[in-house]
Amino acid sequence: MAPTKTINVHLARANQVIDVVSQLPYDPTYKSEDVVHISLTMAPKARIEIASIAGIIQYSCDLVMSNTIHDVIFDFSKVKLPFTWPAKKTIRDILTLKPKDPVAIELVSKDCRLTVFKKNDPKRRDEWYDHIKNWRKDVPQRFHLMLNELVENVSAHAQLEESRFVFTVGLLFSTKKQLLYCIADCGVGLKGSLNHAIVSEAKQVSTRACALNLTRPQFTSKGIQRGHQGVGLFITSELSQMNQGYLEIISGTQEYEQSDNTVMRIRGVAEWRGTMVHGAINLDKEFNYRQAMRLFSDPSKLSKDRFLVAHLHLNVYGERTLRTRELCEEIIRDLELSVERSPKIILDFCDIDEISQAFRGFLRQFVVNNKHVKIMIMVPPNADEDLKEDLQELVELAAQNLDD
């Protein structure tokens, strides 16, 4: 069938995954008989991130499984993939090739594994974990346990009906010293999952910067007495930090990012329908799963200054105008959580048009109450005079913390 729609995806050198997500639209004009042609190009000196490829494939599977369109055809001829894509196979071909097998496709090379799961079968996943453990000698010991936590999260929280249950996992040894990983689904996302949580704390967090809260210790969405201890994202976050690695979580219109123990960042991004967790593990650094589990059991041993800088983009709440009291209070609560992790906070007001006097008062009190914290306030270069005036007092007040 000839393509009826075309998507050109460009792989950039920096912020590649976020950039790719912004290029994958859910076009309201899609029809169930459409065939989408996705063509990839690459910037000079750019390096493929497995999350970019996994994201493109997951997005395509979701379009087909949900009957939004009929099929997707790829043109990978202009990029060098770390695996061999089956010639002339479309997404529909792959998803219907083995109807009884929970694994739609697994592409394996010396340096890469890409797996598309299409049924919720724990026994088949256990076999897959064994393959991961025995794939290469340089797979970090117990890495499969972290992977297990993330994959189980998809099964428990994506809330996908069987007819469109599909998620993609990618692993790539990008160099001899680094393993890249990605787990991507197109389920209800972090906010949607927390909205249906059993415990009230989880429902409260669903209105906030979710990943910022989900990566803290002993957060649970279903109650510890039910055996759901919420270890997945916390353990992944801790292991990434211990290992001086990298972690990024994209869900809905929010992104959480941490780079070793240097920067923790949250910001608003183009929508990803579901959740994508990806990052990097350094093979020449410690990867101690047991130590991370001990920290989960006893959070008092966590270092308070876990990141040198917490960079918060105020657009992460999905509003350009910060006016309602409820929103202001939510933001301050998240800022207090950031203070627990970092001695330096950057508040970035880019993409914010207006703040209320109440919010300015809340923020002023936050700055006064945290004199031990270095707080920098970034004023948008295109801000109007009212916003500049509102922020100027805060800038001057925060500067006193830098001087003290």
Sequence and secondary structure as in RCSB ss.txt:
>XXXX:A:sequence
MAPTKTINVHLARANQVIDVVSQLPYDPTYKSEDVVHISLTMAPKARIEIASIAGIIQYSCDLVMSNTIHDVIFD
FSKVKLPFTWPAKKTIRDILTLKPKDPVAIELVSKDCRLTVFKKNDPKRRDEWYDHIKNWRKDVPQRFHLMLNEL
VENVSAHAQLEESRFVFTVGLLFSTKKQLLYCIADCGVGLKGSLNHAIVSEAKQVSTRACALNLTRPQFTSKGIQ
RGHQGVGLFITSELSQMNQGYLEIISGTQEYEQSDNTVMRIRGVAEWRGTMVHGAINLDKEFNYRQAMRLFSDPS
KLSKDRFLVAHLHLNVYGERTLRTRELCEEIIRDLELSVERSPKIILDFCDIDEISQAFRGFLRQFVVNNKHVKI
MIMVPPNADEDLKEDLQELVELAAQNLDD
>XXXX:A:secstr
   SEEEEEEE SSSHHHHHHHT    TT  TT EEEEEEEE TT    HHHHHHHHHHHHHHHHTTSSSEEEEE
 TTS  SS   TT  HHHHHHHSTT SEEEEEE SSEEEEEE S  HHHHHHHHHHHHTT TTS TTHHHHHHHH
HHHHHHHS   GGG  EEEEEEEEETTEEEEEEEE SSHHHHHHHT SSHHHHHHTTS HHHHHTSTT  SS GG
GT   HHHHHHHHHHHHTT EEEEEEEEEEEEEETTTEEEEEEEEEEEEEEEEEEEETTS   HHHHHHHHH GG
GS S  SSEEEEEGGGGS SEE  HHHHHHHHHHHHHHHTT SEEEEE TT  EE HHHHHHHHHHHHHTTTSEE
EEE  TT  HHHHHHHHHHHHHHHHHHH 
